[in-house]
Every structure is written in structure tokens, then in C-alpha cells.
């Protein structure tokens, strides 16, 4: 799975720490998601979509290997 979280975060000028505080996770969790080391839960993905006011599909997409 690939994601555009880092790009979306930059658009709103949010640091990893800022975003982490807004959704109640650690900065390391945001870093792991951005580096594709961690796939967020549905609840976390919905929180991200709410913060950025865009659909989940704007963040995450499947790759052929998925």
C-alpha cells in the first residue's frame, strides 16, 4: 500500500508532531505510516480523513503487490 500522507501534511503545513497530537498518536506512528512501515487502522484512517477533509482514498492506494 502506498500513501500521500506526507504530501497532504505539507499542504496544511503540519509537522508530524502536530498531526500526531491532533489524532492522538505518537509522532513515530505518523512517521511509520509515511514510510509505509505501518498500515493504520480504519479508525485512524478515518481520523486522518476528517483532519484533512478528504476521502481516505486520497491518502491510501493499493499497489499491485498488495
RACOR-V292715 format. One record per pair of residues at least 24 apart in sequence whose ideal C-beta (glycine too) atoms are under 10 Angstrom apart, sorted by the first residue. I is the first residue (numbers start at 0). GAP is how many residues later the second one is. D is the distance in whole Angstrom. If there is no record, write none. Layout:
I;GAP;D
I;GAP;D
This chain:
0;32;10
0;35;7
0;38;6
0;39;10
0;58;10
0;59;6
0;60;7
0;61;6
0;62;6
0;64;9
0;65;6
1;34;7
1;57;10
1;58;7
1;59;6
1;60;8
1;61;6
1;64;9
2;30;7
2;31;7
2;32;10
2;33;7
2;36;9
2;37;9
2;42;10
2;45;9
2;55;10
2;56;5
2;57;5
2;58;8
3;30;9
3;48;10
3;50;10
3;54;7
3;55;6
3;56;8
3;57;8
4;25;7
4;26;10
4;28;6
4;29;5
4;30;10
4;31;10
4;35;9
4;43;7
4;47;9
4;54;6
4;55;8
5;24;9
5;25;9
5;27;9
5;28;5
5;29;9
6;27;9
6;51;10
6;52;9
7;40;8
7;41;10
7;43;9
7;44;5
7;46;7
7;50;7
7;51;7
8;25;8
8;39;9
8;42;9
8;43;8
10;41;8
10;43;10
11;39;8
11;40;7
11;41;10
13;37;8
13;38;9
18;28;10
18;29;8
18;32;7
18;33;9
21;25;8
21;26;9
21;28;10
21;29;6
22;24;4
22;25;7
22;27;9
22;28;6
32;26;9
32;27;9
35;27;9
38;27;10
